[in-house]
Structure formats: C-alpha cells, structure tokens
Amino acid sequence: MSNRLKIKTYGNKYRLLLGTICCLLSATYCLPAAAQAVSNNLVLTWSTNTFAPPTYQGKPLPAYGSVIDLTIDPPNSSAGKMDGLNFIWFLNSDKQIFSSGKNQTRFMFRVSSSAGTHIAINVQIQDDDDNVLAELTSSIPVVSSEIVLYPAEGNSGYNSQTSGSIQTSPGQELQLLAAPYFFDISSAKELEYQWRFDGQPIIKVEDANHFGLKIDAGSLAESLRKELSIFVENPKNRAQRASQKIDIVINKG
C-alpha cells in the first residue's frame, strides 16, 4: 500500500512538472515568434489624391484639404496572416475610434493640417486579448500647392522652372506653360488661372494654363522688362491656391 501511494504521488508531481514546462515553452517561444513575424513583414504605405504632371518623378504630396489613404500590406506570403487581428489607428496621437477595429487595415482621412507641418500616423496591431503584436508609424509632410512656369517646348520637370526672368526678342514667339502641383484635382483644366502681363489682366478661354507672347519684328531703342504673373486657385477648395511671377525681358534689336 505504501509503495503504491509513493508511486502515485510521484506520478502526479511528474505530470504537474511536465505541464508546467510545456506552458513555459509555449509562452516563451510561440507568442514572440508570432509577434516577430507580424512586425518584421508588414508595410505601412500611404498615398494622396493630389495632382502632379506625368513628368513628375516624385511622390505626390498632400496639401490642406486633400485625402490621405493608408494601408497595411504584407509584401509576400511570409508575412503571416492578418485575419482576425485588431488595428488601432492614431492620428497625431489621437485614437481614431471609428477607423479602428478587427481587420481594419486601411485608414483614410482628410488633411486639416497647414503646410509646413508633419502628420504623425501610428497603428497598433493587437490580438483579441489586447496584446500588441506590432506597431507601425509614419510621418507625412503637408505642403503648399504650387504652380511652376517653364517654356512649353523646353524641359518640363518639377525642377525646370524658369528663373526670375526669361528673355525674348522682336519676331520671336514665347510660349510658357503653367504646371500645377499638389492640388486636389484630376486634371490641370479643373483649376482657375488668372494671368497678368505688365499689370493688365489677360482673359483666356482656351488653354488657360498656357501663355503666348510675340513681339512684332523690328528694332527697339532699348530693352524692355515686363512682369508676367499668374494666380491659380482650385474652385472646389479655395484654400488650395498658388501664384508665380517672372520678368520677361524683350531685348532691343
């Protein structure tokens, strides 16, 4: 009887010890492995709906009133499953209650920050027990809408804007293009353009973002300097506006 009792007692302790070891192994290896798989493979990306000409090689940037779209994507199949996880979004440290929840891998919002600031985005990925498995952050710059002037037949890139002045001569035809950047539009034709040359407004019905000038052939006693300015505004969002001006130097003959 005593031997059986000793064997039974030893057996209970042995089973208890094995169960404790299994629980420790599960807590030590399984949970961190899952958290590591999520945090190392998920990517937080963003885009905005502002316009940039096809020649622009950069990423369109948000302006006041534009919409930013953020998504969490696994770049490949090794990122692990995201189904059933909770995504808690923060905008400038403020929790976005209505955009957070299970499987909420996308977050969209309209920009209310002014140009020159950065928007801080934070998203926590949690399980149903509120354990944070991963945390992703992003800082998004807010810019002003811009208008860039350059010769219509010359370089048309973002960095090809004309300097403070451009020269022409009698008999030559000058064509300038006003290219908008970072407006909440899908086409440059949606904007309102107001040109002024030598202080006088220029009424344009067609090709409103183009300016043409041709001085009659002949000789000038001296060179002339005339100011050309343009003001551009988005009729759907008056806060998105931009202006630019240059001097046109007409050389004497």
RAMO-V582096 format. One record per backbone hydrogen bond with DSSP energy under -1.0 kcal/mol. CO is the residue of the C=O (numbers start at 0). NH is the residue of the N-H. If there is no record, write none. Layout:
<<CO,NH> <CO,NH>>
//
This chain:
<<0,4> <1,5> <2,6> <3,7> <4,8> <5,9> <6,10> <7,11> <8,12> <9,13> <10,14> <11,15> <12,16> <13,17> <14,18> <15,19> <16,20> <17,21> <18,22> <19,23> <20,24> <21,25> <22,26> <23,27> <24,28> <25,29> <25,30> <28,32> <29,33> <30,34> <31,35> <32,36> <33,37> <34,38> <35,39> <37,41> <40,74> <42,72> <44,70> <46,68> <50,181> <52,55> <61,142> <62,65> <65,110> <66,48> <67,108> <68,46> <69,106> <70,44> <72,42> <75,78> <81,84> <84,102> <85,125> <86,100> <87,123> <88,95> <89,121> <90,93> <93,90> <94,96> <100,86> <100,103> <102,104> <104,71> <106,69> <108,67> <110,64> <113,116> <116,141> <118,139> <119,91> <120,137> <121,89> <122,135> <123,87> <124,132> <124,133> <125,85> <126,129> <130,126> <133,124> <135,122> <137,120> <139,118> <141,115> <145,180> <147,178> <148,161> <149,176> <150,153> <156,159> <163,246> <165,248> <167,250> <168,171> <173,212> <174,151> <175,210> <176,149> <178,147> <180,145> <182,50> <182,184> <186,189> <187,190> <191,232> <193,230> <194,201> <195,228> <196,199> <199,196> <206,209> <208,177> <210,175> <212,173> <214,170> <223,249> <225,247> <226,197> <227,245> <228,195> <229,243> <230,193> <231,241> <232,191> <233,236> <236,239> <239,233> <241,231> <243,229> <245,227> <246,165> <247,225> <248,167> <249,223>>
//
